[in-house]
Amino acid sequence: MKIEISIPDEVLRNFFEQSEQRLLNKLVEIKENRKVPTDKTSYLTRKEASNKLKISLPTLHNWIKSGKLPISRVGRRVLIREIDL
């Protein structure tokens, strides 16, 4: 048994245009809601911070996990304010 569904070109075009617009709106919303440090403070990566403190990365990780060292996240990146060291 074969079932055929016929959808007019205009309906498909409208569907995809609306889907595209919703996707673009969502991307703009996500971009506007990103949390990016806005102050002029200098930030370091985990590796840079561990080098500056002369400690290993696992020790730095433990300090972050215990709350001893505050962090900022930008996407998946973990940044540490230099003044917090």
N, CA, C and O of each residue as an XYZ file, in Angstrom:
340
protein
N       0.845     -1.174      0.000
C       0.000      0.000      0.000
C       0.893      1.241      0.000
O       1.757      1.401      0.862
N       0.674      2.085     -0.952
C       1.484      3.283     -1.112
C       0.588      4.500     -0.905
O      -0.473      4.621     -1.517
N       1.039      5.403     -0.028
C       0.279      6.621      0.247
C       1.080      7.798     -0.282
O       2.271      7.927      0.001
N       0.434      8.638     -1.034
C       1.081      9.833     -1.557
C       0.432     11.064     -0.946
O      -0.790     11.167     -0.840
N       1.283     11.983     -0.553
C       0.800     13.241      0.007
C       1.321     14.350     -0.888
O       2.511     14.421     -1.197
N       0.421     15.196     -1.289
C       0.792     16.297     -2.165
C       0.701     17.608     -1.386
O      -0.342     17.946     -0.826
N       1.810     18.331     -1.365
C       1.846     19.624     -0.673
C       2.259     20.666     -1.700
O       3.292     20.528     -2.355
N       1.455     21.700     -1.838
C       1.786     22.739     -2.819
C       3.136     23.402     -2.494
O       3.519     23.538     -1.332
N       3.829     23.803     -3.543
C       5.141     24.438     -3.384
C       5.085     25.657     -2.476
O       5.981     25.862     -1.657
N       4.060     26.450     -2.611
C       3.940     27.677     -1.816
C       3.832     27.357     -0.325
O       4.406     28.063      0.504
N       3.108     26.306      0.017
C       2.967     25.908      1.421
C       4.326     25.469      1.973
O       4.698     25.856      3.080
N       5.057     24.673      1.216
C       6.391     24.246      1.649
C       7.340     25.427      1.792
O       8.091     25.513      2.764
N       7.306     26.324      0.836
C       8.166     27.508      0.879
C       7.866     28.330      2.134
O       8.785     28.747      2.838
N       6.585     28.563      2.412
C       6.203     29.324      3.606
C       6.658     28.619      4.881
O       7.152     29.255      5.812
N       6.488     27.305      4.912
C       6.897     26.538      6.088
C       8.391     26.719      6.356
O       8.792     26.993      7.487
N       9.205     26.567      5.325
C      10.651     26.682      5.511
C      11.083     28.117      5.808
O      12.023     28.324      6.575
N      10.430     29.093      5.230
C      10.755     30.490      5.536
C      10.431     30.808      6.987
O      11.206     31.484      7.664
N       9.288     30.325      7.471
C       8.913     30.562      8.867
C       9.870     29.834      9.810
O      10.263     30.377     10.843
N      10.239     28.612      9.455
C      11.183     27.851     10.286
C      12.535     28.555     10.340
O      13.156     28.643     11.399
N      12.978     29.050      9.207
C      14.247     29.768      9.147
C      14.195     31.026     10.013
O      15.150     31.326     10.731
N      13.098     31.752      9.950
C      12.967     32.977     10.735
C      12.958     32.669     12.232
O      13.581     33.385     13.016
N      12.252     31.605     12.631
C      12.230     31.219     14.051
C      13.634     30.838     14.518
O      14.045     31.198     15.621
N      14.357     30.116     13.686
C      15.721     29.721     14.030
C      16.628     30.945     14.166
O      17.411     31.033     15.112
N      16.529     31.875     13.240
C      17.341     33.097     13.317
C      17.006     33.904     14.565
O      17.905     34.421     15.228
N      15.718     34.015     14.890
C      15.307     34.739     16.095
C      15.879     34.082     17.347
O      16.333     34.769     18.262
N      15.859     32.751     17.385
C      16.385     32.029     18.541
C      17.895     32.238     18.659
O      18.410     32.418     19.763
N      18.604     32.214     17.535
C      20.048     32.446     17.561
C      20.385     33.852     18.049
O      21.335     34.034     18.811
N      19.617     34.836     17.618
C      19.829     36.211     18.080
C      19.584     36.292     19.581
O      20.341     36.944     20.300
N      18.529     35.633     20.060
C      18.213     35.631     21.490
C      19.344     34.993     22.294
O      19.733     35.515     23.339
N      19.868     33.875     21.814
C      20.969     33.202     22.505
C      22.203     34.097     22.535
O      22.871     34.204     23.563
N      22.502     34.736     21.414
C      23.675     35.608     21.342
C      23.547     36.783     22.304
O      24.523     37.165     22.949
N      22.348     37.360     22.404
C      22.150     38.512     23.285
C      22.216     38.125     24.754
O      22.553     38.961     25.593
N      21.902     36.880     25.083
C      21.873     36.442     26.476
C      23.186     35.829     26.950
O      23.286     35.398     28.099
N      24.204     35.785     26.070
C      25.496     35.236     26.483
C      26.098     36.097     27.576
O      26.059     37.326     27.518
N      26.648     35.435     28.560
C      27.286     36.161     29.651
C      28.771     36.293     29.342
O      29.516     35.313     29.344
N      29.173     37.498     29.084
C      30.573     37.795     28.781
C      31.053     38.813     29.802
O      30.372     39.810     30.040
N      32.198     38.584     30.403
C      32.701     39.573     31.355
C      32.810     40.947     30.692
O      33.408     41.092     29.626
N      32.219     41.952     31.347
C      32.198     43.285     30.757
C      33.179     44.244     31.425
O      33.455     45.320     30.894
N      33.703     43.860     32.583
C      34.646     44.770     33.226
C      36.015     44.654     32.560
O      36.242     43.773     31.732
N      36.903     45.536     32.925
C      38.224     45.587     32.298
C      39.245     44.719     33.040
O      40.450     44.863     32.838
N      38.764     43.831     33.888
C      39.639     42.949     34.639
C      40.330     41.968     33.703
O      39.753     41.530     32.708
N      41.542     41.636     34.023
C      42.292     40.672     33.233
C      41.915     39.255     33.672
O      41.880     38.954     34.865
N      41.633     38.394     32.697
C      41.251     37.012     32.966
C      42.337     36.067     32.478
O      43.024     36.338     31.493
N      42.478     34.959     33.184
C      43.461     33.943     32.830
C      42.764     32.613     32.596
O      41.716     32.340     33.180
N      43.351     31.788     31.739
C      42.863     30.422     31.575
C      43.330     29.606     32.780
O      44.136     30.076     33.583
N      42.821     28.390     32.896
C      43.247     27.529     34.004
C      44.755     27.264     33.940
O      45.441     27.274     34.963
N      45.251     27.030     32.747
C      46.685     26.750     32.604
C      47.521     27.965     33.007
O      48.521     27.830     33.713
N      47.110     29.150     32.557
C      47.842     30.374     32.908
C      47.804     30.612     34.415
O      48.808     30.998     35.014
N      46.635     30.379     35.025
C      46.503     30.586     36.469
C      47.375     29.603     37.243
O      48.035     29.984     38.209
N      47.381     28.337     36.821
C      48.206     27.351     37.536
C      49.694     27.683     37.395
O      50.461     27.503     38.341
N      50.098     28.160     36.233
C      51.501     28.567     36.053
C      51.846     29.759     36.933
O      52.913     29.793     37.546
N      50.953     30.729     36.998
C      51.215     31.925     37.805
C      51.286     31.585     39.297
O      52.103     32.142     40.030
N      50.420     30.665     39.736
C      50.406     30.261     41.145
C      51.463     29.197     41.457
O      51.720     28.882     42.619
N      52.072     28.649     40.394
C      53.061     27.573     40.546
C      52.459     26.357     41.245
O      53.044     25.790     42.167
N      51.262     25.973     40.773
C      50.591     24.774     41.270
C      50.186     23.928     40.061
O      50.196     24.405     38.926
N      49.835     22.684     40.317
C      49.424     21.797     39.225
C      47.967     22.073     38.842
O      47.211     22.668     39.609
N      47.593     21.631     37.651
C      46.201     21.782     37.213
C      45.230     21.032     38.124
O      44.156     21.560     38.412
N      45.563     19.803     38.599
C      44.642     19.137     39.531
C      44.442     19.924     40.831
O      43.334     19.962     41.366
N      45.498     20.544     41.335
C      45.361     21.369     42.539
C      44.459     22.564     42.254
O      43.595     22.899     43.064
N      44.655     23.201     41.118
C      43.802     24.325     40.734
C      42.350     23.867     40.632
O      41.442     24.555     41.100
N      42.135     22.706     40.020
C      40.783     22.153     39.902
C      40.161     21.957     41.288
O      38.993     22.287     41.497
N      40.935     21.426     42.226
C      40.428     21.220     43.591
C      40.073     22.547     44.255
O      39.065     22.638     44.955
N      40.882     23.564     44.043
C      40.597     24.879     44.612
C      39.298     25.448     44.046
O      38.493     26.029     44.773
N      39.105     25.271     42.737
C      37.883     25.763     42.098
C      36.681     24.992     42.628
O      35.656     25.583     42.967
N      36.812     23.671     42.698
C      35.716     22.809     43.147
C      35.323     23.108     44.592
O      34.142     23.052     44.935
N      36.299     23.425     45.440
C      36.018     23.702     46.850
C      35.517     25.126     47.075
O      35.080     25.462     48.176
N      35.576     25.966     46.040
C      35.119     27.345     46.180
C      36.209     28.299     46.637
O      35.959     29.488     46.831
N      37.399     27.787     46.806
C      38.519     28.626     47.240
C      38.907     29.644     46.174
O      39.418     30.720     46.484
N      38.657     29.292     44.918
C      39.016     30.160     43.802
C      37.791     30.357     42.907
O      37.346     29.407     42.263
N      37.237     31.578     42.857
C      36.053     31.817     42.009
C      36.422     31.827     40.527
O      37.540     32.175     40.150
N      35.460     31.439     39.706
C      35.679     31.387     38.258
C      34.561     32.125     37.537
O      33.505     32.402     38.105
N      34.817     32.431     36.291
C      33.806     32.959     35.374
C      33.773     32.020     34.186
O      34.809     31.514     33.755
N      32.589     31.788     33.660
C      32.454     30.924     32.488
C      32.013     31.756     31.297
O      31.119     32.595     31.405
N      32.646     31.514     30.168
C      32.247     32.103     28.896
C      32.059     30.917     27.962
O      33.023     30.359     27.440
N      30.807     30.546     27.762
C      30.543     29.323     27.018
C      31.065     28.157     27.832
O      30.668     27.974     28.983
N      31.943     27.373     27.253
C      32.541     26.245     27.965
C      33.878     26.609     28.600
O      34.452     25.811     29.340
N      34.372     27.802     28.316
C      35.676     28.216     28.846
C      35.566     28.620     30.303
O      34.608     29.276     30.711
N      36.542     28.226     31.066
C      36.636     28.616     32.472
C      37.737     29.657     32.570
O      38.884     29.405     32.203
N      37.371     30.834     33.073
C      38.345     31.918     33.220
C      38.429     32.329     34.681
O      37.449     32.251     35.422
N      39.601     32.763     35.076
C      39.853     33.161     36.454
C      40.370     34.589     36.439
O      41.313     34.920     35.719
N      39.726     35.441     37.258
C      40.182     36.829     37.319
C      41.561     36.868     37.963
O      41.815     36.211     38.973
N      42.427     37.638     37.368
C      43.799     37.720     37.868
C      43.833     38.282     39.288
O      44.689     37.892     40.082
N      42.921     39.185     39.616
C      42.917     39.773     40.965
C      42.469     38.770     42.027
O      42.677     39.003     43.218
N      41.847     37.640     41.609
C      41.425     36.616     42.567
C      42.559     35.663     42.944
O      42.400     34.836     43.842
N      43.690     35.772     42.271
C      44.795     34.844     42.563
C      45.539     35.246     43.813
O      46.496     34.578     44.204
